[in-house]
Amino acid sequence: MLFRSVPRSSVAGGSAAFRWAGLGAAALLTVTVPLVTPSVAVADDCPDAEVIFARGTDEPAGMGRVGDALVDSLRGKTSGLIIRSYAVDYKATITQRHSGEGAKDAIDHIKSTVAACPNTKIVLGGYSQGASVVNIVAGFSGINWGSPLPPEYTKNIAAVATFGNQADRTDGAPPTQNSPLSPKAIDLCNPADPICHAGAGNSWSGHTQGYVPAYTDQAAAFIASKLLAGSAGTMPGYGSQFPAYGQQPGPSPQMGYGALPGPQPSYGAQPGPAQTYGTPPGPQAGYGLQPPSSVPTAATPTTSTPGPELS
């Protein structure tokens, strides 16, 4: 029987070569396999500002006519800023029983926004019954059907805007009240609106039709000045200085207009008496309200405080 000898060095060398080849392949796989890391939310997803708005009584879910007009105008006056909007989720029924629920929803949303986007500036706004929602959130007098915003969040609120606010006829306009948010607030009352203004010449159309676009534009300019304060550049259409906001038009400052220093800028023609709007044949679509019998008229002026069913 013949035997063939194989040098040990050849076998060992082959095994070693095989082992090194295997290690090289493993190393290659280790290098080329990408590492997977969990995604993390970044600040780029956050807007510069967010408008949280509560619609008026009987308006469909959403921002409402006044809220939509305010946000559109604000975006036009803050070119370059990302403005996000949030419609307060509450039942804006004619019974006026859900303002506290609306305030809770607004506060919950403020908390979540601050947690996710601490640098986002928040704007509070409300019209009619929605103004009552804002009154609760901001801690203004007149409506106490819910808990206000915790004080640690007030620094995140850049501005507050209310329209057709019933508090004007009870405890004074928000800008004049003792609240940390009063210096940041603008409260607009059409003199023809019986919800916020007691006296002759009122008309229900002054409430349903009297705020767009004159007062929404005025509020948007005020809010823009707060959002752009300290930033470089100028506000479009206002020259090198932000506009000042003096006492609003009306028979007297206590009727919900607020008295702030400085001259009022010109925003074009302001709405006049009720007859400039006309009297619609019925309630305006989206509001669903009929003027209650206690609403003052030109023939029977009164300063009585309206009940909850008014706004």
C-alpha positions in Angstrom: 0.0 0.0 0.0 1.3 3.4 -1.0 1.0 6.4 1.2 1.4 10.0 0.1 2.7 12.4 2.6 1.4 16.0 2.7 3.5 18.6 4.3 1.9 19.9 7.6 2.9 23.4 6.7 0.7 23.3 3.5 -2.4 22.1 5.5 -1.8 24.5 8.3 -1.3 27.3 5.8 -4.6 26.5 4.0 -6.5 26.4 7.3 -5.0 29.6 8.4 -5.8 31.2 5.0 -9.4 30.0 5.3 -9.7 31.4 8.8 -8.3 34.7 7.8 -10.6 34.8 4.8 -13.6 34.2 7.1 -12.5 36.9 9.6 -12.1 39.3 6.7 -15.6 38.6 5.5 -16.9 39.1 9.0 -15.1 42.3 9.3 -16.4 43.5 6.0 -19.9 42.7 7.0 -19.4 44.5 10.3 -18.3 47.7 8.6 -20.9 47.8 5.9 -24.0 47.1 8.0 -25.6 50.5 8.7 -26.5 51.4 12.3 -30.2 52.1 12.9 -31.0 54.8 15.5 -34.4 55.9 16.6 -35.7 59.2 15.1 -35.9 62.2 17.4 -38.3 65.1 16.9 -36.5 68.3 16.0 -37.4 72.0 16.6 -37.8 72.5 12.8 -41.2 70.9 13.1 -42.4 73.7 15.4 -44.1 76.8 14.1 -43.0 80.3 15.1 -46.5 81.0 16.5 -49.8 79.2 17.0 -53.2 80.8 17.2 -55.6 79.0 19.5 -59.0 80.3 18.7 -62.5 79.6 20.1 -65.4 80.1 17.7 -68.7 81.9 18.5 -72.1 80.4 19.4 -73.6 78.0 16.9 -70.8 78.3 14.5 -69.7 75.0 12.8 -66.6 73.2 14.3 -63.4 75.0 13.4 -62.0 78.5 13.8 -65.2 80.3 12.9 -65.5 83.3 10.5 -63.7 85.7 12.8 -60.9 83.2 13.7 -60.3 82.4 10.0 -60.1 86.1 9.1 -57.8 86.8 12.0 -55.3 84.1 11.1 -55.3 85.0 7.4 -54.7 88.7 8.2 -51.9 87.8 10.7 -50.1 85.6 8.2 -50.2 88.5 5.8 -48.7 90.9 8.4 -45.9 88.5 9.5 -44.3 87.5 6.2 -41.7 84.8 6.8 -43.2 83.5 10.1 -44.8 80.1 10.2 -48.2 80.5 11.8 -50.2 77.4 12.8 -53.8 77.5 14.0 -55.8 75.3 16.4 -59.6 75.4 16.8 -60.7 75.0 20.4 -62.8 71.8 20.6 -66.0 72.6 22.6 -69.8 72.6 22.1 -70.5 76.3 21.3 -74.2 75.8 21.9 -76.7 78.6 22.6 -77.1 77.4 26.2 -73.6 78.8 27.0 -72.8 75.9 29.3 -69.6 74.6 27.7 -67.2 77.5 28.0 -65.4 75.7 30.8 -64.9 72.6 28.6 -63.5 74.8 25.9 -61.1 76.5 28.4 -59.9 73.0 29.5 -59.3 71.9 25.9 -57.4 75.2 25.2 -55.2 74.8 28.3 -54.5 71.1 27.5 -53.4 72.1 24.0 -51.2 74.9 25.4 -49.5 72.5 27.7 -48.8 70.0 24.9 -47.6 72.7 22.6 -45.2 74.1 25.2 -43.9 70.6 25.9 -43.2 69.8 22.2 -42.3 73.3 21.0 -41.1 75.5 24.0 -40.1 78.4 21.7 -43.4 78.6 19.8 -45.3 81.8 20.7 -48.9 81.2 21.5 -51.8 83.6 20.7 -55.2 83.2 22.4 -58.3 84.4 20.6 -62.0 84.1 20.8 -65.2 85.6 19.5 -68.6 85.9 21.2 -69.0 82.8 23.4 -65.4 81.9 22.4 -64.3 85.2 24.1 -65.8 83.7 27.3 -63.6 80.7 26.8 -60.5 82.9 26.5 -61.6 84.9 29.6 -61.5 81.7 31.6 -58.1 80.6 30.2 -56.6 84.1 30.8 -58.0 84.5 34.2 -60.1 87.6 33.3 -63.1 88.5 35.3 -66.7 88.0 34.3 -66.7 84.3 33.5 -65.6 81.8 36.2 -66.9 78.5 34.8 -63.5 76.8 34.7 -59.9 77.0 35.9 -57.4 79.4 34.4 -54.1 78.7 32.7 -51.4 77.7 35.3 -49.2 80.7 35.9 -46.0 79.0 34.7 -47.4 79.0 31.2 -48.3 82.7 30.9 -44.8 83.4 29.6 -45.5 81.4 26.6 -48.6 83.5 25.7 -47.5 86.3 23.3 -50.9 88.0 22.8 -54.6 87.7 23.5 -57.4 88.9 21.2 -61.2 88.9 22.0 -64.1 90.1 19.9 -67.7 90.8 21.0 -66.8 90.0 24.6 -69.7 89.9 27.1 -67.2 90.8 29.9 -67.1 94.3 28.6 -70.6 94.9 30.0 -69.9 93.2 33.4 -66.3 93.5 34.7 -64.5 95.6 32.1 -62.4 94.9 29.1 -59.5 92.4 29.5 -56.7 94.9 28.8 -57.9 96.9 31.9 -58.1 94.0 34.3 -55.7 92.8 36.9 -54.3 89.8 35.1 -50.7 88.8 34.0 -52.1 88.6 30.4 -53.8 92.0 30.4 -50.8 93.9 29.0 -50.7 91.4 26.1 -54.4 91.7 25.4 -56.5 93.5 22.9 -60.3 93.5 23.2 -62.4 94.7 20.3 -66.0 95.7 20.6 -68.0 97.0 17.7 -70.1 100.0 19.0 -73.1 98.6 17.2 -72.8 95.2 19.0 -75.3 94.8 21.8 -73.4 91.8 23.3 -70.4 94.0 24.4 -71.8 97.6 24.1 -74.7 98.9 26.0 -76.4 102.0 24.5 -78.5 103.3 21.6 -77.8 102.4 18.0 -77.2 98.7 18.6 -78.2 96.1 16.1 -77.8 92.3 16.0 -76.0 92.6 12.7 -73.3 94.6 14.6 -72.5 91.4 16.4 -72.7 88.9 13.5 -71.3 91.0 10.8 -69.3 93.8 12.5 -65.9 92.3 13.0 -64.5 91.2 9.6 -62.3 92.7 8.2 -61.8 96.0 10.1 -61.4 94.6 13.6 -59.7 91.3 12.7 -57.2 93.3 10.7 -56.6 95.6 13.7 -56.2 92.7 16.1 -53.8 91.0 13.6 -51.6 94.1 13.5 -51.5 94.2 17.3 -50.6 90.5 17.5 -48.0 90.9 14.8 -46.3 93.7 16.8 -46.0 91.3 19.8 -44.7 88.4 17.7 -42.2 90.6 15.9 -41.0 92.6 18.9 -37.3 92.5 19.1 -36.8 91.0 15.7 -35.0 92.6 12.8 -36.8 94.3 10.0 -40.1 96.1 9.8 -43.7 95.0 9.6 -45.0 95.3 6.0 -47.1 98.4 5.5 -46.2 100.1 8.8 -42.9 101.7 8.2 -40.0 101.5 10.6 -42.0 101.5 13.8 -44.6 99.1 15.1 -48.0 100.7 15.4 -49.2 102.0 18.8 -52.6 101.0 20.1 -54.4 103.8 21.7 -58.0 103.8 23.0 -60.4 102.2 20.6 -63.3 104.0 19.1 -66.5 104.1 21.1 -68.6 106.2 23.5 -66.4 105.6 26.6 -63.3 103.6 27.5 -65.1 101.4 30.0 -67.2 99.8 27.3 -64.5 97.3 26.5 -62.0 99.1 24.4 -59.2 99.6 26.9 -57.0 102.6 27.2 -53.4 102.1 26.2 -50.8 104.8 25.6 -49.9 106.1 22.2 -52.0 107.2 19.2 -54.1 104.6 17.4 -52.9 103.8 13.9 -55.1 104.2 10.9 -56.6 101.0 9.6 -59.0 102.4 7.2 -62.7 103.1 7.8 -64.0 101.5 11.0 -67.5 100.1 11.0 -70.0 102.8 11.8 -73.5 102.6 13.2 -75.7 99.6 12.7 -77.2 100.9 9.5 -73.9 100.8 7.7 -74.1 97.0 7.8 -77.8 96.6 7.0 -80.3 94.4 8.8 -80.3 90.9 7.4 -83.6 89.2 7.0 -82.6 86.5 9.4 -79.7 85.3 11.5 -76.4 85.0 9.6 -75.4 81.6 8.5 -73.0 80.0 11.0 -74.3 81.9 14.0 -77.8 80.6 14.4 -78.7 83.3 17.0 -81.8 85.5 17.3 -81.4 88.7 19.4 -83.0 88.1 22.8 -85.7 90.4 24.0 -83.3 91.9 26.6 -80.9 93.2 24.0 -81.0 97.0 24.1 -82.3 98.9 21.1 -82.1 102.5 20.0 -85.6 103.1 21.3 -85.1 101.4 24.7 -81.5 101.8 25.8 -80.4 99.9 28.9 -77.3 99.0 30.7 -78.6 95.8 32.2 -76.1 92.9 32.3 -77.1 90.3 29.7 -77.6 86.7 30.7 -75.5 83.9 29.5 -77.8 83.4 26.5 -76.6 86.6 24.9 -73.3 85.8 23.4 
